[in-house]
Amino acid sequence: MLAKGEHNTKRQLGLLSATALVVANMVGFGVFTTSGFLLADLHSPWLVLLIWVLGGGMAALGALNYGALGRRIPESGGEYLFLSRTLHPAAGYVAGWISLLVGFSAPLAFAAKAFGDYGEPWIQYLAPGLSPLWSGTILLAVFSVLHSLSVRSGAKVQNGAVLLKIGLILFFILWASPYLQAPAEHDHPAVPVSMFGVSLMWVSLSYSGWNAAVYVAGEIHDPCRNLPKSLLLGVGIVTLLYLGINAVFLFSAAPEQLKGKPEIGLIAARTLGGENVATSVSALISLALVTSVSSMVMTGPRVYAKMAQDGYLPQVLTPDGGPPRGGLILQFALSVAFLWTATYEWLLTYIGFTLGLSTAFTVIGLVLLRLKEGKELRIPGWPWVPALFLLGILITTTFSLIERTMNSGVGLGVIALGIVAWWIHSRFKRRGRNGENQAAASDEATPR
């Protein structure tokens, strides 16, 4: 028997596929590009590693909260669905708007941009003269086509690539470990407290895929059991990988060589083993970015499809028994626009700030639902788990506004546009209903 809201959707994804989706979504561009910026702001490699530990803790708290929501509402749609059910349809609409313009399209652009830059050594060997922007565009196009074919074929490719990626990252960490040496700690300039908040927000962005499985919850087998497990398993695996690979990056070269550099992974590999190792690591990072792109291409259109089914987006985005092809085309167009116009650091702050607010309101919705339903809604660690997560988001978003006012302001602008779009949509919808009611009244009054 199908659960409410499941309709004709086939639940084809098991625990392995759901966990692989989470890992693929998380291990992407952030871990290979962020630590160089963190080191420039925090100065100490040990402080950078501490921020990565705190980011993993934040992701685990988020996974516990979202797992509770996923058990209660085991359908596809992510924050759009959760906020529509727990707060108000307007909140869900704005969350869906954020997913479209921030949650998937912008991170896809970031990952595709990093793929073009990191993969340039071997891409130039295969296709001389192909620019990084064009190689990123081709990557987005390939996976948009792949995931438009079928859910099962996309999931098989995803699972295999994720297992290969984890194995290669572990091999690189083990190979590099004997060559690492922690640099001597010197007196560093005082780091403003606000900079820790911005750093945690950037790292949280690298962990942001911890909620990936909730976007395809309607396609997960036994979601009440497999969905929460996939979130926590994914976070645990990725946290360990992140700590290991960042230790390799930070302790492979002098901090002065790494500070402010987005290609910190290549610099570390070149220092440890020369150009041959750098080329191999370039291929490894490219694989990680490929699986990240694949997972985001797969999950994002499920949100747009759910919004279309509910009448908030054009019906052309509603799937007819297969993958959401209309959403895939829309997402591809938006991500390519971001790819060709935005910079790394701008995208980091813009995405991290806006998504932080979206997840915070989702957890607020969970808290309100718990207060309404009581102990029937089981939340691990209640009330501390939701409270600590919300406190973390409050700290990072506040300091982001202080340190990166312009970039954070753009995120607030996107939210404001979503509110305006909701108001316009609601107004037209009311007019349409009034017109139908008047027409019906006129028909009843017409003599027969």
Residue pairs with C-beta under 8 A, 6 or more apart in sequence:
3 74
3 75
5 73
5 75
5 218
6 75
6 218
8 321
9 76
9 218
9 219
10 151
10 219
11 218
11 219
11 220
11 221
11 222
11 223
12 151
12 152
12 155
12 219
12 221
13 21
13 151
13 155
13 216
13 219
13 220
13 221
14 220
14 221
14 226
15 226
15 229
15 230
15 233
16 159
17 155
17 158
17 159
17 220
18 213
18 216
18 220
18 226
18 227
18 230
19 213
19 229
19 230
19 233
19 234
19 237
20 155
20 158
20 159
20 162
20 163
21 155
21 158
21 212
21 213
21 216
21 230
21 234
21 295
21 298
21 299
22 209
22 210
22 212
22 213
22 230
22 231
22 233
22 234
22 235
22 238
23 162
23 166
23 209
23 234
23 237
23 238
24 158
24 161
24 162
24 165
24 209
24 212
24 291
24 292
24 294
24 295
25 208
25 209
25 212
25 292
25 295
25 296
25 299
26 59
26 206
26 207
26 208
26 209
26 210
26 212
26 234
26 235
26 238
26 292
27 165
27 166
27 169
27 209
27 238
27 241
27 242
27 288
27 291
27 292
28 107
28 111
28 114
28 206
28 209
28 288
28 289
28 291
28 292
28 293
28 296
29 107
29 110
29 111
29 113
29 114
29 206
29 289
29 292
30 202
30 203
30 205
30 206
30 207
30 208
31 206
31 241
31 242
31 245
31 246
31 288
32 114
32 118
32 264
32 265
32 285
32 288
32 289
33 114
33 262
33 263
33 264
33 265
33 344
34 202
34 203
34 205
34 206
34 348
35 48
35 52
35 246
35 249
35 250
35 258
35 264
36 258
36 259
36 260
36 261
36 262
36 263
36 264
37 202
37 260
37 262
37 345
37 348
38 48
38 51
38 199
38 202
38 203
39 45
39 48
39 250
39 255
39 258
39 259
39 260
39 264
40 259
40 260
41 191
41 195
41 198
41 199
42 48
42 51
42 191
42 195
42 196
42 199
43 188
43 189
43 191
43 255
44 185
44 188
45 182
45 183
45 250
45 251
45 255
46 185
47 191
48 199
48 246
48 250
49 243
49 246
49 247
49 250
51 196
51 199
51 200
51 203
52 203
52 242
52 243
52 246
53 239
53 243
54 200
54 203
55 200
55 203
55 204
55 206
55 207
55 242
56 207
56 235
56 238
56 239
56 242
56 243
58 200
58 204
58 207
58 389
58 392
59 204
59 207
59 208
59 210
59 235
59 238
59 239
60 210
60 232
60 235
60 236
60 239
61 385
61 388
61 389
61 392
62 210
62 211
62 359
62 363
62 389
63 210
63 211
63 228
63 231
63 232
63 234
63 235
64 228
64 231
64 232
64 379
64 380
64 381
64 385
65 362
65 363
65 366
65 379
65 385
65 386
65 389
66 210
66 211
66 214
66 231
66 362
67 227
67 228
67 229
67 231
67 232
67 380
68 228
68 366
68 377
68 378
68 379
68 380
69 82
69 86
69 214
69 362
69 365
69 366
69 369
70 213
70 214
70 217
70 223
70 224
70 227
70 228
70 231
71 223
71 224
71 227
71 228
71 378
72 369
72 377
73 81
73 82
73 85
73 217
74 217
74 218
74 220
74 223
74 224
74 227
75 81
75 217
75 218
75 306
76 215
76 216
76 217
76 218
76 219
76 302
76 303
76 305
76 306
77 84
77 215
77 217
77 218
77 302
77 303
77 306
77 307
78 95
78 99
78 103
78 211
78 214
78 215
78 299
78 302
78 303
79 92
79 95
79 96
79 98
79 99
79 103
79 303
79 358
79 359
79 361
79 362
80 92
80 93
80 95
80 96
80 99
80 303
80 306
80 307
81 92
81 306
82 92
82 95
82 214
82 362
82 365
82 366
83 91
83 92
83 94
83 95
83 361
83 362
83 365
84 91
84 92
84 93
84 310
85 92
85 365
86 362
86 365
86 366
86 368
86 369
87 361
87 364
87 365
87 368
90 419
90 422
90 426
91 361
91 365
93 307
93 312
93 418
93 421
93 422
93 425
94 415
94 418
94 419
94 422
95 358
95 361
95 362
96 303
96 304
96 306
96 307
96 312
96 313
97 414
97 415
97 417
97 418
97 421
97 422
98 354
98 355
98 357
98 358
98 414
98 415
98 418
99 300
99 303
99 304
99 358
100 300
100 303
100 304
100 330
100 331
100 334
101 334
101 414
102 350
102 351
102 354
102 355
102 358
102 411
102 414
103 300
103 303
103 351
103 355
103 358
104 296
104 299
104 300
104 303
104 331
104 335
105 300
105 331
105 334
105 335
105 337
105 338
106 335
106 338
106 342
106 347
106 350
106 351
107 208
107 296
107 347
107 351
108 140
108 293
108 296
108 297
108 300
108 331
108 335
108 338
108 339
109 136
109 335
109 336
109 337
109 338
109 339
109 342
109 347
110 338
110 344
110 347
110 348
110 351
111 289
111 292
111 293
111 296
112 136
112 137
112 139
112 140
112 289
112 293
112 335
112 339
113 132
113 133
113 136
113 339
113 344
114 262
114 285
114 289
114 344
115 135
115 136
115 139
115 286
115 289
115 290
115 293
116 123
116 131
116 132
116 133
116 134
116 135
116 136
116 139
117 132
117 262
117 263
118 263
118 265
118 266
118 282
118 285
118 286
118 289
119 132
119 135
119 282
119 283
119 285
119 286
119 289
120 132
120 135
120 282
121 278
121 279
121 282
122 279
122 282
122 283
122 286
123 130
123 132
123 135
124 130
127 135
133 339
133 340
136 339
137 336
137 339
137 340
139 289
139 290
139 293
140 293
140 297
140 332
140 335
140 336
140 339
141 332
143 290
143 293
143 294
143 297
143 298
144 297
144 328
144 329
144 331
144 332
146 153
146 154
146 157
146 294
146 297
147 154
147 294
147 297
147 298
147 301
147 323
147 328
148 323
148 325
148 328
149 323
150 322
150 323
151 219
151 322
151 323
154 294
154 298
154 323
155 298
157 294
158 291
158 294
158 295
158 298
161 287
161 290
161 291
161 294
162 291
164 287
165 284
165 287
165 288
165 291
166 237
166 241
168 284
168 287
169 241
169 244
169 245
169 284
169 288
170 241
170 244
172 245
172 248
172 281
172 284
173 244
173 245
173 247
173 248
176 248
176 252
176 268
176 272
177 248
179 252
179 272
180 247
180 248
180 251
180 252
181 251
182 251
183 251
183 254
183 255
192 403
193 399
194 399
194 402
194 403
195 399
195 403
196 399
197 395
197 396
197 398
197 399
197 400
197 402
197 403
198 349
198 396
198 399
198 400
198 403
198 404
200 392
200 395
200 396
201 349
201 352
201 353
201 356
201 396
201 397
201 399
201 400
202 348
202 349
202 352
204 352
204 356
204 392
204 396
205 348
205 351
205 352
205 355
206 242
207 235
207 238
207 239
207 242
208 351
208 352
208 355
209 234
209 238
209 292
209 295
209 296
210 231
210 234
210 235
210 238
211 231
211 359
212 234
212 295
212 299
213 220
213 227
213 230
213 231
213 234
214 227
214 231
215 299
215 300
215 302
215 303
216 298
216 299
216 302
217 223
217 227
218 302
219 302
220 226
220 227
220 230
245 265
248 268
248 272
249 258
249 264
249 265
249 268
250 258
252 267
252 268
252 269
252 271
252 272
253 267
253 268
253 271
257 267
257 271
258 264
258 267
258 268
261 267
262 344
265 281
265 285
266 278
266 281
266 282
266 285
268 281
269 277
269 278
269 280
269 281
269 282
270 277
270 278
297 328
297 331
297 332
300 327
300 331
301 317
301 323
301 324
301 325
301 326
301 327
301 328
301 330
301 331
302 324
302 327
303 327
304 313
304 317
304 324
304 326
304 327
304 330
304 331
305 317
305 318
305 319
305 324
305 326
305 327
307 313
307 317
308 314
308 315
308 316
308 317
308 318
308 326
308 327
309 318
311 429
312 425
314 326
316 326
317 324
317 326
317 327
317 330
318 324
318 326
319 325
319 326
319 327
338 347
342 350
346 407
349 400
349 404
349 407
349 408
349 411
350 407
350 408
350 410
350 411
352 396
352 400
353 396
353 397
353 400
353 401
353 404
353 407
353 408
353 411
354 411
354 412
354 414
354 415
356 393
356 396
356 397
356 400
357 393
357 397
357 411
357 415
359 393
360 389
360 390
360 393
360 394
360 397
363 386
363 389
363 390
364 390
366 379
366 386
367 383
367 386
369 377
370 377
370 379
370 382
379 385
379 386
397 408
400 407
400 408
401 408
401 409
